[in-house]
Amino acid sequence: MQIARLSVLAAFAIAALVFTGCSDSSNSSASDDSVIEAFVKGKALSASFSDPRLSSMKGIVENEQLRLFVEETSGVIAILDKRSGQIWYSNPPERESDSNAAGVNKDLLSAQMKIDYYNNFGQMNSINSYTDGVVHKQIAFEELQNGVKVSYQFGKDEVSAYDLPKMLSAERFEQLSDKLDNTGKRAIKLAYRLDKETSIYQRNDSVLQGIQLNRAIQAFEDAGYSEEDLEQDMAELNFVQDKPAPTVFRASIEYMLDGDSLVVKVPVSELQYPEEYPVNMISFMNFFGAGGPEQSGSIFVPDGSGALIHFNNGKNKYPAYQQSVFGQDLAMNAIEDGVREQQVRLPVFGMMKEGGAFLGIIEEGASVSTISADIGGRLNSYNYVYPSFYVINKGQLTLNAGGQERSLPMFQENVMSTDYQVRYAFLNGDDASYSGMARYYRDYLQSSNGLPQSDPERNAEDLPFYMQLIGSISTKKHFAGIPYKALEPLTTFEQAKEILEQAKSRNINNIKLKYSGWFNGGLDHEVPDKISVDRAIGGSKGLRNFASYTQSQGISLFPDVALLIANTGDGFDEKNDASRTLRDVPADVYPLNLAINRRDRSKSPSYAISPRLVGKYTEDMLNDFDEYETDGISLRDLADKLNSDFLKNKQIDRAESERLSIQSLKQIHEEGHEIMADGGNAYALPYVTDLTNVPVSNSGFKIEDEAIPFYQMVIHGLIGYTGAPYNLSSFTDERDYVLKSLEYGSGVHFEWIYEPNYKVKDTEYNQLYAVNYELWIDKAAEIYSQINETLKGVRNDPIIGHEKLADGVYKTVYGNGDYVIVNYNEEAVRIDGSTVEAKSYLTGGERS
């Protein structure tokens, strides 16, 4: 049929699909041939084996542990675990009988991939591999060495009125009509209206639908209308034959077996979409292993320390679970409220149910991913968890003209510079639990250099006591009625020595000291392009002497540095050096007003530093830092935050930002510095020795049922860690703090100043409301004594088990066989014949 070819020929500039990939992040239009290239289904797959339980599927590839099956008509895949006989499906096998799901939600149960994209108005639309691909038989397969690739076309490039010439001369109309029978004559007469003023026939788009469109297309084909005829008519009548870009997308999923795992990959290079419809997000395997309404089990989500969502828990009135991995991107989201939810530190998720469990590990694209989970009874009858990945971000630019506001969508220039890959590891027996998942992930990270190696020389040490001291803060003062900024010393180096001496005299050992507010203008220091130790607390000589003192006393000193956030505008050019949002303004964060839990825009903001400058600041900082010969360095934000930069023509997406942060972490590590870091995102773990402010709970989302120490089980014995400072935490009962530390294997943490608390009152540091060390040091010694006595013998052992024994009662088991049972209840409980007193704990094991 020539008419289809000629319409595409004339419209290739508009109808071109965009081909994107991580090897070349710049968008480029496809050639003419690629536009008109039909979707090729390829050859049928060859079955290598079969199984009577999967009679509609072909066995494609297997290894010693797993078998991969594919159903060609639907794209559904299944994994047979040879070790247990368990079968894991990409889509629920009983989905057709789900009475809770309807419409698109019913279709999604049969989809392996979902794509969210923006239309011309910046509004979100969605397509999926079932409704928009499989239903139209637009699915193709290609065998890989260890698996199979499944390719989809979403949507159809259907014939429309735009496939007919926009205009015809009277002569051309008569020529065509003379070649047609009465049916054809009638078809083109309806399709075109004569403009009597110009004597030109104009296409009548309003009637060209359905059967009338098909008849008109057939008439032009019967009359032999050619590409040469179209070109002649366009030249003669001076018109352009245009056709809107078809809403057609293409994408592929690769399924590969690797040992005990299924590796699923979506290559960005094979994602194709119309330029007019940029893709926002891709999700795949949304219902992999989904638990049904009659099944028991739990979903594991990486919220904070970790959380469980029990199957069919009846919490449908609460929102489904959804969190971005590694927290918010300041270049995308303005933070207005005080953040109360815990951050996702590890790019993992999982599911446990009768017969086995799986752990999902996001291997590529973690920094641009979001993890979602939901229970049965809301949109369908299933319990499920899956990752989604950003492809192109969108912002909103607001214009004001003549009092009228108008919003325009602003899009990220290039697709994300990463593929999207998830490993699904299958666990059986005792390993089919969240403890088993944590053990597996720990081993996985160790085998891939994702964790530091254990240090057997440290076995005899006491548990770390994490002490943070604040040197100075910037305050506003007045002289003769004129305001000026000045440094307020809160803890000089000499005063810090006094605090340390008092701590040691109370048997607080293995002190790891984070010293904040020591250079470039106090706690909210200027960017570290150079280091100038604040004279108000002792200057450079004072720091050298202090470093010498701490070394002689066996105290580890970690001066604190911020590399990603410019906490003050002083000495910082936010116009050129801050990350830009998609609205082309600097990414800023205003101080929090604790009274109303909102950002105070009357104060000066902090700025997200562009990732392109982080390497330079790191190098500049290290050049000056090394002369002070401290044991290590504390990184306030490099392991905690991750931001993009949408500066025009120089955009850095979050995946690239992660790579730049890793380069800085690696540089600091390779120069021999021990690293203490806040937070502890997964990409930082290979380089750190200690972590502060790690999550010791979940966010408490209503849909969640339990908090678990998954994060702690992954790193315990390899990285020292502690939660928020006790004196600034949400704990109101020190017994709960002790129990939480014992359950989670956490060190003790306090944040102090030497000066009285009133020194920070009515400053921009009101959050430091209870930090005078004298009020806390005796209590700190008492808390440390209890926790150290129990945990010092296991501080370098892994946590190999954790379980809930009863409401408020938990057991933690360490690698050497020791265990601790904690009871958070107000009354005593009996466990295995032993009594655990109220708000107390019980220890046991091989060393007890």
ZAMARGU-4260 file (C-alpha; in steps of 0.2 Angstrom, whole numbers, plus 5000, padded with zeros to 4 digits):
<rodrens>
0) 5000/5000/5000 | 5009/5016/4994 | 4999/5028/5004 | 5007/5023/5020 | 5024/5025/5013
5) 5021/5042/5006 | 5014/5050/5022 | 5028/5044/5032 | 5041/5051/5019 | 5033/5068/5020
10) 5032/5069/5039 | 5048/5061/5045 | 5054/5076/5053 | 5039/5077/5065 | 5036/5058/5067
15) 5054/5053/5072 | 5056/5043/5087 | 5070/5047/5100 | 5083/5034/5103 | 5091/5036/5120
20) 5105/5027/5129 | 5117/5028/5143 | 5132/5026/5131 | 5127/5043/5124 | 5116/5053/5135
25) 5111/5066/5121 | 5095/5063/5112 | 5095/5060/5094 | 5082/5058/5081 | 5080/5041/5072
30) 5084/5040/5053 | 5070/5039/5040 | 5072/5020/5039 | 5070/5018/5058 | 5054/5028/5058
35) 5045/5017/5045 | 5053/5001/5051 | 5040/4989/5056 | 5040/4980/5073 | 5048/4964/5069
40) 5042/4949/5080 | 5057/4938/5076 | 5057/4919/5077 | 5048/4908/5089 | 5058/4903/5105
45) 5065/4885/5105 | 5060/4875/5120 | 5075/4867/5129 | 5064/4858/5142 | 5047/4858/5149
50) 5038/4856/5166 | 5020/4849/5168 | 5016/4863/5180 | 5020/4876/5167 | 5012/4868/5152
55) 5009/4884/5142 | 5027/4890/5144 | 5043/4885/5136 | 5059/4881/5146 | 5072/4893/5139
60) 5088/4892/5150 | 5093/4884/5166 | 5108/4882/5178 | 5112/4871/5193 | 5099/4881/5203
65) 5086/4889/5192 | 5075/4887/5177 | 5068/4901/5166 | 5052/4898/5157 | 5043/4910/5145
70) 5025/4911/5139 | 5026/4919/5121 | 5008/4924/5119 | 5009/4935/5135 | 5027/4939/5139
75) 5024/4931/5157 | 5040/4923/5164 | 5042/4910/5178 | 5057/4905/5188 | 5058/4887/5195
80) 5069/4885/5209 | 5076/4868/5208 | 5082/4868/5226 | 5064/4869/5233 | 5052/4867/5219
85) 5045/4884/5221 | 5039/4893/5206 | 5040/4912/5205 | 5029/4921/5192 | 5031/4938/5184
90) 5012/4940/5185 | 5000/4931/5196 | 4994/4915/5188 | 4976/4917/5194 | 4975/4936/5189
95) 4960/4933/5177 | 4949/4928/5192 | 4953/4943/5203 | 4936/4951/5207 | 4944/4966/5215
100) 4954/4972/5200 | 4945/4981/5186 | 4949/4991/5170 | 4967/4996/5169 | 4971/4989/5186
105) 4965/4972/5179 | 4976/4974/5164 | 4991/4979/5174 | 4991/4962/5182 | 4996/4955/5165
110) 5009/4968/5161 | 5028/4966/5164 | 5032/4984/5161 | 5023/5001/5164 | 5029/5017/5156
115) 5023/5034/5162 | 5025/5049/5150 | 5020/5067/5148 | 5009/5073/5134 | 5010/5090/5125
120) 5003/5099/5141 | 5015/5091/5153 | 5001/5080/5160 | 5005/5062/5164 | 4999/5047/5154
125) 5003/5028/5156 | 5004/5014/5145 | 5009/4996/5149 | 5016/4981/5140 | 4999/4971/5140
130) 4986/4983/5135 | 4997/4993/5123 | 5008/4979/5117 | 5003/4961/5120 | 4985/4964/5115
135) 4991/4970/5098 | 5003/4955/5097 | 5017/4968/5097 | 5030/4957/5107 | 5046/4949/5101
140) 5059/4937/5109 | 5077/4935/5107 | 5087/4921/5115 | 5102/4927/5125 | 5117/4917/5131
145) 5110/4915/5149 | 5092/4921/5146 | 5080/4929/5134 | 5076/4947/5129 | 5058/4952/5127
150) 5054/4968/5116 | 5038/4977/5116 | 5030/4990/5105 | 5017/5001/5115 | 5003/5008/5105
155) 5000/5007/5086 | 5005/5019/5072 | 4987/5019/5065 | 4981/5026/5049 | 4972/5043/5050
160) 4966/5057/5040 | 4984/5064/5040 | 4989/5049/5029 | 4979/5057/5014 | 4986/5073/5005
165) 4981/5089/5013 | 4976/5097/4997 | 4972/5092/4979 | 4970/5102/4963 | 4954/5101/4953
170) 4964/5093/4939 | 4972/5080/4952 | 4955/5076/4959 | 4947/5073/4942 | 4962/5062/4937
175) 4959/5051/4953 | 4940/5051/4951 | 4942/5044/4933 | 4951/5029/4939 | 4939/5024/4952
180) 4922/5015/4952 | 4907/5022/4960 | 4912/5017/4978 | 4929/5025/4976 | 4922/5041/4968
185) 4910/5043/4983 | 4924/5040/4995 | 4935/5054/4989 | 4920/5066/4986 | 4916/5064/5005
190) 4935/5065/5009 | 4938/5082/5001 | 4928/5098/5000 | 4930/5111/4985 | 4935/5128/4991
195) 4926/5138/4977 | 4937/5154/4979 | 4953/5144/4976 | 4947/5130/4966 | 4957/5118/4977
200) 4950/5103/4986 | 4954/5103/5005 | 4954/5087/5015 | 4938/5085/5026 | 4946/5078/5042
205) 4929/5079/5051 | 4922/5064/5041 | 4938/5054/5040 | 4936/5041/5053 | 4932/5023/5054
210) 4925/5015/5038 | 4925/5031/5029 | 4943/5034/5032 | 4947/5016/5026 | 4937/5018/5010
215) 4946/5034/5006 | 4963/5026/5009 | 4958/5012/4998 | 4952/5024/4984 | 4969/5032/4984
220) 4978/5015/4983 | 4966/5009/4969 | 4969/5025/4959 | 4988/5022/4960 | 4992/5038/4970
225) 5011/5038/4972 | 5025/5047/4982 | 5029/5056/4966 | 5011/5062/4964 | 5012/5069/4982
230) 5028/5078/4980 | 5021/5086/4964 | 5005/5091/4973 | 5015/5099/4988 | 5026/5109/4976
235) 5011/5115/4965 | 5000/5120/4979 | 5014/5125/4991 | 5009/5115/5007 | 5018/5103/5019
240) 5011/5086/5022 | 5013/5084/5041 | 5007/5070/5052 | 5007/5071/5071 | 5020/5059/5079
245) 5012/5043/5083 | 5011/5038/5101 | 5022/5023/5099 | 5035/5018/5111 | 5047/5003/5111
250) 5057/4995/5126 | 5065/4979/5130 | 5067/4968/5146 | 5082/4956/5147 | 5080/4941/5159
255) 5096/4932/5163 | 5100/4918/5176 | 5115/4921/5187 | 5118/4907/5200 | 5104/4908/5212
260) 5097/4924/5205 | 5087/4931/5191 | 5094/4947/5184 | 5082/4959/5175 | 5088/4973/5165
265) 5080/4987/5155 | 5093/4995/5143 | 5090/5013/5141 | 5098/5012/5124 | 5083/5002/5118
270) 5070/5014/5124 | 5062/5023/5110 | 5048/5037/5112 | 5041/5051/5102 | 5050/5068/5106
275) 5033/5075/5110 | 5030/5063/5124 | 5045/5062/5135 | 5045/5047/5147 | 5045/5051/5165
280) 5046/5034/5174 | 5048/5015/5170 | 5043/5001/5181 | 5044/4983/5178 | 5041/4966/5187
285) 5027/4975/5197 | 5019/4959/5202 | 5034/4948/5203 | 5030/4934/5216 | 5015/4943/5222
290) 5006/4936/5237 | 4988/4932/5235 | 4973/4935/5247 | 4974/4918/5255 | 4993/4918/5257
295) 5002/4923/5273 | 5019/4932/5271 | 5027/4949/5272 | 5034/4962/5261 | 5051/4969/5266
300) 5054/4988/5262 | 5070/4998/5265 | 5062/5012/5275 | 5075/5018/5287 | 5082/5003/5296
305) 5070/4992/5287 | 5051/4988/5289 | 5039/4974/5286 | 5022/4975/5278 | 5012/4959/5282
310) 5001/4952/5268 | 4983/4957/5268 | 4984/4967/5284 | 4968/4977/5281 | 4976/4994/5281
315) 4968/4999/5264 | 4963/5016/5271 | 4981/5021/5272 | 4992/5026/5258 | 5002/5013/5249
320) 5021/5013/5253 | 5032/5023/5241 | 5049/5030/5245 | 5064/5037/5234 | 5080/5028/5236
325) 5094/5039/5244 | 5081/5052/5249 | 5075/5068/5240 | 5084/5077/5227 | 5085/5096/5231
330) 5086/5101/5213 | 5069/5093/5211 | 5060/5095/5227 | 5059/5110/5238 | 5059/5105/5256
335) 5046/5115/5266 | 5042/5104/5281 | 5053/5097/5294 | 5057/5079/5287 | 5050/5066/5298
340) 5052/5051/5288 | 5067/5040/5288 | 5078/5039/5272 | 5080/5024/5261 | 5099/5020/5263
345) 5100/5003/5254 | 5093/4999/5236 | 5084/4983/5241 | 5067/4976/5244 | 5060/4959/5246
350) 5046/4946/5250 | 5044/4931/5261 | 5030/4919/5259 | 5026/4900/5261 | 5039/4891/5251
355) 5053/4904/5250 | 5058/4922/5248 | 5066/4934/5236 | 5078/4948/5239 | 5078/4962/5226
360) 5094/4971/5224 | 5094/4987/5212 | 5111/4985/5204 | 5110/4999/5191 | 5099/5015/5192
365) 5097/5015/5211 | 5100/5033/5213 | 5085/5037/5201 | 5074/5023/5208 | 5058/5023/5219
370) 5052/5008/5229 | 5033/5005/5230 | 5023/4992/5239 | 5005/4988/5243 | 4993/4976/5250
375) 4979/4966/5243 | 4961/4974/5243 | 4965/4991/5236 | 4968/4990/5217 | 4968/4971/5216
380) 4969/4956/5227 | 4988/4955/5228 | 5002/4960/5239 | 5017/4966/5229 | 5033/4976/5229
385) 5043/4983/5214 | 5055/4997/5209 | 5052/5012/5197 | 5065/5022/5188 | 5065/5040/5183
390) 5070/5043/5164 | 5066/5061/5162 | 5062/5073/5176 | 5049/5087/5174 | 5048/5104/5182
395) 5036/5118/5181 | 5040/5136/5176 | 5027/5149/5181 | 5025/5165/5170 | 5016/5180/5175
400) 5010/5192/5162 | 4996/5205/5164 | 4991/5198/5181 | 4988/5181/5173 | 4999/5166/5178
405) 5003/5152/5166 | 5013/5137/5170 | 5025/5129/5157 | 5032/5111/5159 | 5051/5111/5159
410) 5060/5094/5155 | 5077/5087/5159 | 5088/5089/5144 | 5094/5071/5143 | 5088/5054/5149
415) 5096/5047/5164 | 5114/5041/5161 | 5111/5023/5168 | 5102/5007/5163 | 5090/4999/5175
420) 5095/4982/5183 | 5088/4972/5197 | 5094/4956/5204 | 5081/4944/5211 | 5090/4932/5223
425) 5079/4917/5229 | 5081/4911/5247 | 5075/4895/5255 | 5073/4886/5272 | 5080/4896/5286
430) 5086/4910/5274 | 5069/4913/5268 | 5067/4927/5281 | 5072/4945/5283 | 5087/4939/5293
435) 5092/4928/5278 | 5089/4943/5266 | 5101/4953/5277 | 5114/4939/5277 | 5113/4937/5258
440) 5115/4956/5255 | 5130/4957/5267 | 5138/4943/5258 | 5134/4950/5241 | 5141/4967/5246
445) 5157/4959/5253 | 5160/4949/5237 | 5157/4965/5226 | 5168/4976/5237 | 5153/4985/5243
450) 5158/4984/5261 | 5175/4987/5270 | 5184/4971/5275 | 5183/4965/5293 | 5198/4970/5305
455) 5201/4955/5317 | 5214/4966/5327 | 5199/4976/5334 | 5191/4962/5343 | 5197/4967/5360
460) 5191/4985/5359 | 5177/4992/5369 | 5161/4998/5360 | 5163/5015/5353 | 5157/5031/5362
465) 5152/5043/5348 | 5154/5061/5355 | 5151/5076/5344 | 5157/5093/5350 | 5152/5110/5342
470) 5167/5122/5341 | 5158/5138/5336 | 5142/5146/5328 | 5139/5162/5319 | 5128/5174/5328
475) 5122/5192/5325 | 5129/5205/5337 | 5128/5224/5338 | 5140/5237/5340 | 5134/5255/5342
480) 5117/5249/5336 | 5125/5242/5320 | 5122/5223/5317 | 5137/5212/5312 | 5141/5193/5311
485) 5153/5186/5324 | 5158/5169/5330 | 5152/5163/5346 | 5164/5150/5354 | 5155/5135/5362
490) 5169/5123/5364 | 5187/5128/5362 | 5201/5115/5359 | 5206/5117/5377 | 5188/5115/5383
495) 5187/5100/5372 | 5202/5092/5381 | 5193/5095/5398 | 5177/5086/5392 | 5187/5072/5386
500) 5197/5070/5402 | 5181/5070/5412 | 5173/5057/5400 | 5189/5046/5402 | 5188/5047/5421
505) 5171/5040/5420 | 5177/5025/5411 | 5170/5031/5394 | 5182/5022/5382 | 5185/5020/5363
510) 5179/5038/5361 | 5176/5043/5343 | 5176/5062/5342 | 5167/5072/5328 | 5172/5090/5330
515) 5160/5102/5321 | 5161/5121/5318 | 5180/5121/5318 | 5184/5131/5302 | 5179/5143/5289
520) 5166/5152/5300 | 5159/5140/5313 | 5146/5126/5312 | 5138/5132/5295 | 5155/5135/5287
525) 5159/5142/5271 | 5163/5130/5256 | 5179/5121/5259 | 5189/5128/5245 | 5202/5132/5258
530) 5204/5128/5277 | 5205/5142/5289 | 5204/5136/5307 | 5193/5147/5317 | 5204/5158/5329
535) 5189/5159/5341 | 5192/5141/5347 | 5211/5141/5346 | 5216/5143/5328 | 5228/5131/5318
540) 5240/5129/5332 | 5226/5124/5344 | 5220/5111/5332 | 5238/5104/5329 | 5240/5103/5348
545) 5223/5095/5350 | 5226/5082/5337 | 5242/5077/5345 | 5233/5076/5362 | 5219/5065/5355
550) 5232/5053/5347 | 5242/5051/5363 | 5225/5047/5372 | 5219/5034/5360 | 5205/5045/5355
555) 5200/5046/5336 | 5197/5063/5330 | 5186/5067/5315 | 5185/5085/5310 | 5168/5088/5302
560) 5166/5095/5284 | 5151/5098/5273 | 5155/5096/5254 | 5137/5095/5246 | 5128/5109/5255
565) 5134/5127/5256 | 5127/5131/5273 | 5130/5150/5271 | 5130/5161/5256 | 5146/5169/5262
570) 5160/5166/5249 | 5148/5156/5238 | 5142/5161/5221 | 5125/5153/5221 | 5121/5159/5203
575) 5136/5150/5196 | 5140/5136/5209 | 5123/5130/5216 | 5114/5116/5208 | 5100/5123/5196
580) 5082/5117/5197 | 5072/5114/5181 | 5065/5131/5184 | 5083/5137/5182 | 5084/5144/5199
585) 5097/5139/5213 | 5092/5124/5223 | 5090/5131/5241 | 5085/5125/5258 | 5078/5138/5271
590) 5081/5135/5290 | 5067/5126/5299 | 5056/5135/5311 | 5053/5122/5325 | 5038/5131/5332
595) 5028/5128/5316 | 5038/5114/5308 | 5040/5125/5292 | 5054/5133/5282 | 5057/5151/5287
600) 5059/5161/5271 | 5064/5176/5281 | 5081/5169/5285 | 5096/5166/5273 | 5095/5149/5264
605) 5108/5136/5262 | 5112/5130/5244 | 5115/5113/5236 | 5132/5114/5228 | 5133/5108/5210
610) 5140/5090/5209 | 5152/5097/5196 | 5162/5106/5210 | 5162/5092/5223 | 5178/5085/5216
615) 5187/5102/5216 | 5181/5106/5234 | 5187/5089/5240 | 5204/5091/5232 | 5206/5109/5239
620) 5200/5103/5256 | 5212/5089/5257 | 5227/5099/5252 | 5225/5110/5267 | 5218/5096/5279
625) 5232/5084/5279 | 5244/5096/5288 | 5234/5094/5304 | 5237/5075/5305 | 5220/5070/5312
630) 5215/5052/5313 | 5201/5054/5301 | 5188/5066/5294 | 5169/5067/5297 | 5158/5070/5281
635) 5142/5078/5285 | 5133/5076/5269 | 5144/5066/5256 | 5136/5050/5262 | 5119/5057/5265
640) 5113/5068/5251 | 5112/5066/5232 | 5107/5081/5221 | 5106/5084/5202 | 5111/5100/5193
645) 5099/5105/5179 | 5111/5119/5172 | 5106/5122/5154 | 5118/5112/5142 | 5128/5106/5157
650) 5115/5095/5166 | 5121/5082/5179 | 5108/5069/5183 | 5107/5060/5199 | 5116/5044/5193
655) 5131/5055/5187 | 5130/5064/5204 | 5132/5047/5213 | 5147/5043/5202 | 5155/5060/5207
660) 5151/5058/5225 | 5160/5040/5224 | 5175/5048/5216 | 5177/5060/5231 | 5174/5047/5244
665) 5187/5036/5235 | 5200/5050/5235 | 5198/5053/5253 | 5199/5035/5257 | 5214/5032/5246
670) 5224/5046/5255 | 5223/5036/5271 | 5209/5045/5280 | 5197/5035/5291 | 5180/5042/5287
675) 5166/5045/5299 | 5150/5050/5289 | 5132/5055/5293 | 5118/5044/5286 | 5127/5030/5276
680) 5119/5028/5259 | 5124/5011/5251 | 5137/5019/5238 | 5147/5026/5253 | 5149/5010/5263
685) 5165/5003/5255 | 5174/5019/5261 | 5168/5023/5279 | 5174/5016/5296 | 5160/5024/5306
690) 5142/5031/5303 | 5132/5043/5314 | 5114/5046/5313 | 5110/5030/5305 | 5091/5025/5305
695) 5087/5015/5321 | 5068/5013/5316 | 5057/5015/5301 | 5046/5030/5297 | 5031/5023/5305
700) 5020/5024/5289 | 5003/5017/5294 | 5003/5003/5281 | 5019/4996/5289 | 5018/4983/5303
705) 5035/4981/5310 | 5052/4990/5311 | 5067/4978/5309 | 5086/4981/5310 | 5090/4976/5292
710) 5102/4990/5289 | 5112/4985/5305 | 5112/4967/5301 | 5121/4972/5284 | 5135/4982/5292
715) 5137/4976/5310 | 5155/4971/5313 | 5162/4979/5298 | 5157/4998/5301 | 5155/5006/5318
720) 5138/5015/5319 | 5126/5024/5330 | 5109/5033/5329 | 5105/5051/5333 | 5113/5059/5349
725) 5103/5053/5364 | 5101/5071/5371 | 5093/5077/5355 | 5083/5062/5351 | 5065/5057/5352
730) 5068/5045/5367 | 5060/5051/5383 | 5065/5036/5393 | 5084/5031/5394 | 5079/5013/5396
735) 5071/5013/5379 | 5087/5020/5372 | 5097/5007/5380 | 5086/4993/5374 | 5086/5000/5356
740) 5105/5001/5356 | 5106/4983/5362 | 5093/4976/5350 | 5101/4986/5335 | 5120/4983/5341
745) 5122/5002/5341 | 5135/5013/5349 | 5131/5027/5361 | 5130/5045/5354 | 5130/5062/5363
750) 5131/5079/5356 | 5138/5093/5367 | 5145/5110/5370 | 5156/5116/5384 | 5147/5133/5386
755) 5129/5134/5395 | 5114/5131/5384 | 5108/5149/5384 | 5123/5153/5373 | 5113/5145/5358
760) 5096/5152/5364 | 5088/5164/5352 | 5100/5160/5338 | 5098/5151/5322 | 5103/5135/5331
765) 5088/5133/5343 | 5088/5114/5338 | 5103/5113/5350 | 5092/5115/5365 | 5100/5103/5377
770) 5118/5101/5374 | 5129/5107/5388 | 5140/5092/5393 | 5139/5095/5412 | 5121/5091/5412
775) 5123/5074/5403 | 5141/5067/5406 | 5136/5057/5421 | 5120/5050/5412 | 5131/5046/5397
780) 5143/5036/5407 | 5129/5026/5415 | 5121/5022/5398 | 5138/5018/5390 | 5143/5006/5404
785) 5127/4996/5402 | 5128/4995/5383 | 5147/4992/5382 | 5146/4978/5395 | 5134/4969/5384
790) 5140/4973/5366 | 5159/4975/5367 | 5162/4956/5365 | 5152/4956/5349 | 5156/4973/5341
795) 5165/4965/5327 | 5154/4950/5325 | 5139/4951/5312 | 5121/4951/5318 | 5115/4934/5310
800) 5098/4933/5317 | 5084/4944/5323 | 5066/4940/5327 | 5050/4946/5336 | 5046/4934/5351
805) 5031/4943/5357 | 5024/4961/5356 | 5038/4972/5362 | 5050/4958/5364 | 5064/4955/5352
810) 5079/4943/5351 | 5096/4948/5342 | 5109/4934/5338 | 5127/4938/5335 | 5139/4928/5324
815) 5148/4921/5340 | 5132/4913/5346 | 5129/4927/5359 | 5111/4934/5360 | 5101/4948/5369
820) 5083/4948/5372 | 5075/4965/5375 | 5058/4968/5383 | 5051/4986/5379 | 5035/4982/5389
825) 5030/4989/5406 | 5028/4971/5413 | 5039/4956/5414 | 5038/4942/5401 | 5043/4924/5401
830) 5053/4918/5386 | 5059/4900/5385 | 5058/4897/5404 | 5067/4913/5408 | 5060/4930/5414
835) 5064/4946/5406 | 5060/4960/5417 | 5050/4976/5412 | 5060/4988/5402 | 5075/4976/5403
840) 5085/4963/5394 | 5092/4946/5395 | 5109/4940/5388 | 5114/4922/5383 | 5124/4912/5371
845) 5141/4903/5371 | 5151/4917/5380 | 5138/4920/5394
</rodrens>
